[in-house]
Amino acid sequence: MIYVSKNTMEEEVTKAKYQGLHIQEGDVLLILVSALDEIAVKPFNLNTANKVGNDTGAGINQYAQPSEYLVNDEGFIYFPVIGNVFARGMTQVQLKQDLETRLKKYLTDPMVSISLKNFNVSILGEVKNPGQKESVSQKINIFQALGLAGDMTDYGDRTKVKLIRTGDDGVDQIVNIDITRSDIVNSPYYYMKQNDILYVQPDQNKQVLANTNPNRALTFQIIGALLTAGTLIIALTRK
């Protein structure tokens, strides 16, 4: 079973470029704000922990934990002091820059770190371990996603992998991917996004086996026998 066998992989792989994730409705963002003045920064972190002084005597919040922010149905997060901030469709870098710009009104040299808590993809169909998979890394390509599911079975059609993805406008789209082509690395679907669904179709051999499965014929025979027996019982009870 050979992947990326069509075209010249050495030429195509250099064109792969990770664009970063775009924030979606339902995402849970982990956001931490830091600055030199730990007292001033405290209201902007929901989970403010104990403070520890450094060698110079200045207080530094070394144990602060990121706070969780849910992106609501309208694409907003509610940020302390600032209020509603529109996040849907932004990359994490764009949201970071937006928040840092807003925070400069209150803080000197604010720094914001953002990560996604709930990066999940679903891999279904002809794979060895189907289901919803969680990835520690947010930068994961289609082959790494299949690896989370134990790779395809021998019956998986590598030329017909369906990807279901929710766009920034909230509309689902379905695309067919041929992972035997090396130019897949140029595709906008090479890197996975949160909540993507991969479905690996069975090849023709598996479909033929499914339709000619002897167990299916046996099932129909049993159903036929039960119907016949039921008809005879009804007929006997009427006599």
C-alpha positions in Angstrom: 0.0 0.0 0.0 1.9 3.0 -1.3 1.0 6.6 -0.3 2.0 9.8 -2.3 3.2 7.7 -5.2 2.0 9.9 -8.0 4.1 12.9 -9.0 7.5 13.8 -7.6 7.3 14.0 -3.8 10.7 15.7 -3.5 9.5 18.7 -5.5 6.0 18.9 -3.9 6.8 18.5 -0.2 8.8 21.7 -0.2 5.6 23.6 -1.0 3.7 22.4 2.1 3.0 25.4 4.4 1.1 25.4 7.7 -1.2 28.4 7.8 -2.4 27.9 11.4 -5.8 27.1 12.8 -8.8 29.4 12.6 -10.8 29.7 15.7 -14.3 28.2 15.5 -17.5 28.3 17.5 -17.3 25.9 20.5 -13.6 26.2 20.8 -12.1 26.4 24.3 -9.2 28.8 24.3 -6.5 28.8 27.1 -5.4 32.4 27.5 -2.8 33.8 29.9 -1.9 37.4 30.2 1.4 38.5 31.7 3.2 41.8 32.3 5.9 43.3 34.5 3.3 44.6 37.0 1.7 41.5 38.5 -0.9 43.5 40.5 -2.1 45.3 37.4 -2.3 42.1 35.3 -4.3 40.2 38.0 -7.8 41.3 36.8 -7.1 39.9 33.3 -6.5 36.4 34.4 -9.4 34.4 35.8 -7.2 31.8 37.4 -4.7 34.0 39.4 -2.5 31.9 41.6 0.0 32.6 44.4 2.8 35.1 43.7 6.4 34.6 44.2 9.1 37.3 44.5 12.2 37.2 42.4 15.8 38.0 43.4 15.3 41.7 42.8 12.3 41.8 45.1 9.7 42.4 42.4 6.7 40.2 42.5 6.2 37.7 39.6 3.2 35.5 39.3 5.1 32.3 38.4 2.2 29.9 39.0 -0.5 31.6 37.0 -2.6 29.2 35.0 -4.2 30.0 31.7 -7.9 30.7 31.9 -10.5 29.0 29.7 -12.6 31.0 27.3 -15.5 29.4 25.3 -16.1 30.8 21.8 -19.9 31.3 21.8 -22.3 30.7 19.0 -21.8 34.3 17.7 -18.0 33.9 17.6 -17.2 36.0 20.7 -15.3 35.3 23.9 -15.9 37.4 27.0 -12.7 38.8 28.3 -12.3 40.3 31.8 -12.4 44.2 31.8 -12.3 44.4 28.0 -15.7 42.6 27.4 -16.8 40.8 24.3 -14.0 40.1 21.8 -14.7 38.6 18.4 -12.5 35.6 17.8 -14.2 33.4 15.2 -12.2 33.0 12.0 -9.0 34.5 13.6 -5.8 32.5 13.9 -4.4 32.4 17.4 -1.6 34.8 16.4 -4.2 37.3 15.2 -6.2 37.1 18.4 -3.0 37.4 20.4 -2.1 40.6 18.6 -5.7 42.0 19.0 -5.7 41.3 22.7 -2.3 42.8 23.3 -3.3 45.9 21.5 -6.4 46.3 23.6 -4.5 45.5 26.8 -2.0 48.3 26.2 -4.7 50.7 27.4 -4.3 49.1 30.9 -0.9 47.5 31.0 2.7 48.2 30.0 4.1 45.7 27.5 1.4 43.1 28.0 2.1 39.6 26.6 -0.7 37.1 25.7 -0.3 33.4 25.2 -3.1 31.4 23.5 -3.6 27.7 22.9 -6.5 25.5 22.0 -7.7 23.1 24.6 -10.1 20.9 22.6 -8.2 19.9 19.4 -10.1 16.8 18.3 -10.6 15.0 14.9 -12.7 12.0 14.0 -11.5 9.2 11.8 -14.0 6.7 10.6 -14.5 3.9 8.0 -11.7 1.6 6.9 -9.2 2.3 9.6 -7.9 0.0 12.3 -9.0 2.1 15.3 -11.9 4.5 14.3 -13.2 7.1 16.6 -12.7 10.6 17.9 -9.0 11.3 18.5 -7.3 14.0 20.5 -4.0 15.5 19.4 -1.5 17.2 21.7 -0.1 19.1 18.8 -2.3 21.5 16.8 -0.1 21.1 13.7 -1.1 17.7 12.4 -1.4 16.6 8.8 -3.7 14.0 7.3 -1.1 11.2 7.5 -0.5 11.9 11.2 -4.3 11.9 11.8 -4.6 8.5 10.1 -1.7 7.3 12.3 -3.8 8.2 15.4 -6.4 5.7 14.0 -3.8 3.0 13.4 -3.6 3.6 9.7 -6.0 2.3 7.0 -7.0 -1.3 6.7 -6.0 -3.2 3.6 -9.5 -2.6 2.3 -9.3 1.2 2.5 -9.6 3.1 -0.8 -6.6 5.5 -0.7 -7.9 7.4 -3.6 -11.2 8.2 -2.0 -10.9 9.7 1.5 -13.7 12.1 2.4 -13.0 15.1 4.6 -15.9 16.9 6.3 -14.9 20.3 7.5 -16.7 23.3 9.0 -15.7 26.5 7.3 -15.2 29.9 8.9 -18.7 30.8 7.8 -20.1 27.8 9.8 -21.0 25.9 6.7 -19.9 22.2 6.4 -18.1 21.2 3.2 -17.2 17.7 2.0 -14.1 17.1 -0.2 -12.6 14.0 -1.7 -8.9 13.5 -1.2 -6.5 11.2 -3.1 -3.6 10.5 -0.7 -1.7 8.5 -3.3 -0.8 11.9 -4.9 2.2 13.7 -3.6 0.8 17.1 -4.5 -1.6 16.7 -1.6 0.9 18.7 0.4 -0.2 21.7 -1.7 -3.8 21.2 -0.7 -5.6 23.4 1.9 -6.8 20.0 3.3 -3.3 18.6 4.0 -3.3 20.0 7.5 -6.2 19.1 9.8 -8.4 21.5 11.6 -10.2 21.1 14.9 -13.4 19.0 14.6 -12.5 17.7 11.1 -14.0 14.3 10.1 -12.1 11.8 7.9 -14.0 9.0 6.4 -12.1 6.3 4.5 -14.3 4.5 2.0 -14.0 0.7 1.4 -12.5 -0.3 -1.9 -14.5 -2.4 -4.5 -13.2 -5.7 -3.1 -14.7 -4.9 0.4 -18.0 -3.8 -1.1 -18.3 -7.0 -3.1 -17.5 -9.0 0.0 -20.1 -7.1 2.0 -22.8 -7.8 -0.5 -22.0 -11.5 -0.9 -21.4 -12.2 2.7 -22.7 -15.7 3.5 -23.9 -14.4 6.9 -26.2 -12.0 5.1 -27.8 -14.9 3.1 -28.1 -16.9 6.3 -29.9 -14.0 7.9 -32.4 -13.8 5.1 -33.0 -17.6 5.3 -33.7 -17.3 9.1 -36.1 -14.4 8.5 -37.9 -16.4 5.8 -38.2 -19.5 8.0 -39.6 -17.4 10.8 -42.2 -15.8 8.5 -43.2 -19.2 7.2 -43.6 -20.6 10.8 -45.6 -17.6 11.8 -47.9 -18.0 8.8 -48.5 -21.7 9.7 -49.2 -20.9 13.3 -51.8 -18.3 12.3 -53.4 -20.7 9.9 -53.6 -23.5 12.5 -55.2 -21.2 15.1 -57.9 -20.3 12.7 -59.0 -23.8 12.2 
